[in-house]
Amino acid sequence: MSRAEAVRGASPLWTLGLFRSELLTTFRRWRTLALLGVLAAVPVLVGIAVRIETGDGSSAGGGGGGGPAFISQITNNGLFLVFTALAATLPFFLPMAIGVVAGDAVAGEANAGTLRYLLVAPAGRSRLLLTKYATVMAFCLVATLVVAVSALVTGALLFPLGDLTTISGTRISFSEGLARALLIALVVAVSLIGVAALGLFVSTLTNSGIAAMATTVGLLITVQIVDQIPQLHALHPYLFSHYWLSFADLMREPVYWDDLTKNLGLQALYAAVFGSAAWARFTAKDITA
């Protein structure tokens, strides 16, 4: 490698260029656009279903507003559709989409025969892997915001907006509720970084993008099932999905931070463990494709 290439490879601007290229490649794929389309459709379907169900003046869900779904409050305030949509997509749709993108990050390049050419450029394996992970995290944020914005627009079109009542029974202004909705969306996005790291690690284990995506989604489903088995309750606090719905505590007054901090700490741990495993595997991997 020449001195000019080494300087170019170490340049932060070149690294940003690599990240920009990865972002454009990821978000231009039809698969990515289809996943975002499905995520955007979920709040619309939930909103229409609630609108039809409550057309005769009855209450959606037939219950109180407690719990993470907030579905019984949607008819009173369309902003609750944001919280409901995030709660509906977080257990499966959002992490599945993240698993597909993360699982394909490295294995997809190897399968297409482009991974070797990426490593010819002075990026270095560590920098390339970090760029891949940053791209997946960016997708986490975009996917979550797509759900939130779709829900907000649908809620505004189908239901009234205004001041809202928290889980604790206190009233807050619409602007504060909107700020909390944005904060909840950010927390949901951060809650997915553990899945992103797991998917990236699986992606370094195979040269088949389909196999990596299927394995990641399969692991996700398995963890969700284990989290629902009472006999395995001792394992539940260590599963990355266990505290996902703790974002509902942001709608309490005052905010209950205990489960939220546990969730963020657990996601950071999964990101560190599987991110390190992905780095160890990728830097030692024999790249043949």
Disulfide bonds with the S-S distance in Angstrom:
none
